[in-house]
């Protein structure tokens, strides 16, 4: 299904190298600077991922900031009582998180010396840590090429390849293989942040996708088939601006599929 250069599903093939570079270049200019994205501390990233489960980022930000101020590391968290954690987290709802975080802190102290483990097996043995959370911690902390599979990434990749998207798609083997194959092996952190930001800002669920602002429209089955003005292709100047934000632009292929322009003009602009 996939090799070093391309990813295929059905009749649709994506040049994976070019796709990653365009998406990462766009992501640098559309990065959402949530506080947990501005750190490489595995503890803080782990706490953020637990809080973000079924909760919107704007709601999490003030709670997260107060939480890490009160409990800046695992040993401090392990000293907190469930009542104290309730006071810190109750506004997020999903009260089961309170007991989960309390138990997680105990496990980290007892089995990992108060440190968040780097190995995936160690993360997955912690109470409440899912495949997604383990992958997110490893990717965003240590820049490891982990596929992140949730409703947002499944939606984007499903539309890219023109696949039917269902509630069960998050557990679908084909979706997992596609998401895994598309991850950038050298810049996985930047790639996954860009993919999540694309899902939030462009390839939306509750609103029609803003295909006219999509940096990877030319790779997308659904986008290129979308009728109406809302789904026009981005112009050359917009594509050049996105690509110029990439530090390795000179290594890009001279042409982006569907958007012919001279790379020389972009490099000299």
C-alpha atoms as one frame of an Amber mdcrd trajectory, in Angstrom:
protein
   0.000   0.000   0.000   2.812   2.403   0.829   6.502   2.942   0.167   9.018
   5.680   0.870   7.542   7.932  -1.813   3.821   7.291  -2.097   0.728   6.216
  -0.195  -2.189   4.585  -2.004  -5.778   3.654  -1.207  -7.997   2.366  -4.001
  -7.320   4.359  -7.155  -5.872   7.357  -5.331  -2.148   7.763  -4.758  -0.497
  10.589  -2.798   3.102  11.656  -3.210   3.883  11.366   0.490   7.130  13.351
   0.419   5.583  16.387  -1.271   2.397  16.144   0.805   4.323  16.182   4.095
   6.450  19.145   3.086   3.492  21.257   1.973   1.502  20.425   5.107   4.412
  21.155   7.452   5.145  24.442   5.682   1.518  25.495   6.108   1.525  24.337
   9.710   4.399  26.632  10.641   2.257  29.629   9.800  -0.962  28.296  11.352
   0.406  26.771  14.548  -1.949  27.055  17.550   0.311  28.043  20.496  -1.469
  26.195  23.281   0.748  26.110  26.398   1.282  22.340  26.256   2.584  22.782
  22.700   5.299  25.139  23.912   7.025  22.549  26.099   8.770  19.228  25.624
   8.173  18.161  29.228   6.571  14.689  29.004   4.717  15.165  32.299   3.035
  18.357  31.139   2.200  16.911  27.749   0.751  13.782  29.388  -1.439  15.858
  31.717  -2.628  17.986  28.800  -3.569  14.956  26.712  -5.610  13.501  29.586
  -7.399  16.838  30.050  -8.055  17.202  26.313  -9.938  13.912  26.126 -13.460
  14.838  24.957 -12.789  18.469  25.953 -12.096  21.513  23.780  -8.672  23.152
  23.994  -9.949  26.642  24.983 -11.666  25.103  28.003  -8.518  23.219  28.971
  -6.032  26.125  28.767  -6.831  27.936  32.070  -7.267  24.672  33.974  -4.000
  23.294  32.623  -2.071  26.459  33.480  -3.302  26.490  37.078  -2.751  22.737
  37.379   0.909  22.719  36.312   1.567  25.744  38.536   0.228  23.834  41.547
   1.674  20.472  40.494   4.781  21.141  38.356   6.023  17.540  38.325   5.069
  13.970  39.179   6.307  14.049  42.813   4.236  17.162  43.507   1.192  15.584
  41.881   1.631  12.396  43.904   1.313  14.433  47.103  -2.100  15.798  46.101
  -5.273  14.316  47.561  -8.276  13.420  45.441 -10.112  16.358  46.998  -7.382
  18.756  45.891  -7.412  17.293  42.400 -11.184  17.642  42.309 -10.852  21.350
  43.065  -8.296  21.714  40.276 -10.147  19.734  37.603 -13.875  19.814  38.318
 -14.599  22.556  35.736 -13.571  20.202  32.925 -16.316  17.712  33.766 -15.670
  13.992  33.252 -14.958  13.481  36.944 -13.463  10.068  36.314 -10.321  11.931
  35.260  -9.676  12.934  38.856  -9.251   9.378  40.133  -7.392   8.430  36.974
  -4.765  11.173  37.392  -4.395  10.357  41.081  -3.764   6.699  40.291  -1.457
   7.568  37.403   0.741   9.684  39.707   1.043   6.776  42.128   2.028   4.398
  39.324   4.638   6.820  37.986   6.213   7.123  41.423   6.140   3.396  42.193
   7.233   2.013  38.827   9.112   4.794  37.041  10.787   6.829  39.776   8.525
   9.811  39.212   9.406  10.079  35.518   7.170   9.649  32.478   8.492   6.645
  30.525   9.666   7.086  26.952   8.845   3.551  25.863   5.345   2.984  24.539
   4.811  -0.159  26.568   5.540   1.766  29.752   3.094   4.526  28.845   0.355
   2.069  27.924   0.590   0.335  31.293  -0.433   3.571  33.039  -4.067   3.917
  34.081  -6.059   5.804  31.476  -3.359   6.053  28.819  -4.744   5.093  25.428
  -2.879   4.345  22.205  -3.527   7.932  21.125  -2.260   9.503  24.361   0.849
   7.311  24.371   1.585   8.251  20.764   0.997  11.951  21.399   3.350  11.990
  24.395   6.086  10.203  22.460   5.692  12.368  19.366   5.370  15.772  21.015
   8.030  15.128  23.683  10.698  13.160  21.843   9.755  13.873  18.203   9.167
  10.193  17.496   7.195   9.201  14.352   3.959   8.131  16.003   0.663   7.991
  14.091  -2.122   9.865  15.890  -5.482   8.318  15.164  -8.592  10.103  16.410
 -11.787  11.485  14.918  -9.927  14.516  13.540  -7.062  12.756  11.796  -9.405
  10.042  10.526 -11.657  12.726   9.024  -8.782  14.428   7.207  -7.250  11.227
   5.864 -10.647   9.808   4.935 -11.387  12.883   2.851  -7.918  12.847   1.294
  -8.476   9.342  -0.062 -12.245   9.591  -0.606 -13.029   6.896   1.953 -16.282
   6.456   3.824 -15.877   7.789   7.359 -17.806   6.109  10.165 -17.641   6.038
  13.947 -15.752   2.761  13.679 -13.100   4.240  11.367 -10.873   5.045  14.357
 -10.474   1.293  14.805 -10.190   0.510  11.087  -6.982  -1.138   9.928  -6.907
   0.664   6.575  -7.185   4.075   8.221  -4.421   3.194  10.680  -2.128   2.054
   7.869  -2.751   5.246   5.881  -2.256   7.555   8.867   0.924   5.689   9.801
   2.319   5.801   6.266   1.785   9.557   5.941   3.649  10.549   9.134   6.806
  12.473   8.336   9.748  10.347   9.542  12.089  13.300  10.120   9.680  15.950
  11.444   6.845  13.967  13.041   6.122  16.588  15.713   5.691  19.384  13.176
   3.704  17.084  10.879   1.252  15.917  13.528   0.709  19.428  14.872   0.018
  20.604  11.311  -2.387  17.722  10.674  -4.340  18.506  13.855  -4.387  22.219
  13.033  -5.629  21.465   9.522  -8.489  19.446  11.019  -9.351  22.300  13.379
  -8.982  25.260  11.049  -9.740  23.945   7.556 -10.983  20.356   7.324 -13.698
  20.830   9.907 -16.442  18.513  11.111 -19.279  20.726  12.322 -18.831  23.285
   9.559 -18.230  22.761   5.836 -14.525  22.284   5.096 -12.812  25.460   3.940
 -11.347  23.828   0.856 -10.408  27.194  -0.626  -7.900  27.658   2.198  -6.548
  24.114   2.176  -2.813  23.756   1.477  -3.201  20.125   0.408  -6.331  20.465
  -1.703  -4.600  19.137  -4.812  -3.959  15.833  -2.994  -7.554  15.444  -1.774
 -10.236  13.364  -3.481 -13.138  15.029  -1.681 -11.754  18.530  -2.009 -11.103
  18.392  -5.731 -14.584  16.966  -6.334 -16.327  19.553  -4.149 -18.735  21.730
  -6.173 -19.090  25.465  -5.744 -16.858  28.443  -5.104 -15.997  27.379  -1.568
 -13.693  24.703  -2.920 -11.489  26.606  -5.351  -7.781  25.886  -5.394  -5.479
  28.246  -3.470  -3.609  30.718  -5.658   0.086  30.597  -6.463   0.989  33.454
  -4.115  -0.675  31.684  -1.184   1.108  28.414  -1.929   4.449  30.222  -2.231
   3.878  31.975   1.106   3.193  28.663   2.854   6.260  27.046   1.331   8.523
  29.987   2.079   7.815  29.391   5.768   9.561  26.032   5.463  13.286  26.121
   6.346  13.985  23.397   3.831  12.041  24.882   0.951  14.987  24.550  -1.427
  14.730  20.777  -1.070  11.136  20.752  -2.292  10.217  19.549  -5.716   9.968
  22.444  -8.188   6.252  21.933  -8.710   3.342  21.186  -6.408   0.703  18.955
  -8.082  -2.154  21.055  -9.408  -0.452  24.364  -8.611   2.281  25.029 -11.169
   4.716  27.725 -10.190   8.443  28.207 -10.480  10.286  27.394  -7.291  12.941
  29.909  -8.294  10.472  32.776  -8.079   9.504  31.693  -4.546  13.111  31.327
  -3.386  13.994  34.763  -4.727  10.870  36.527  -3.473
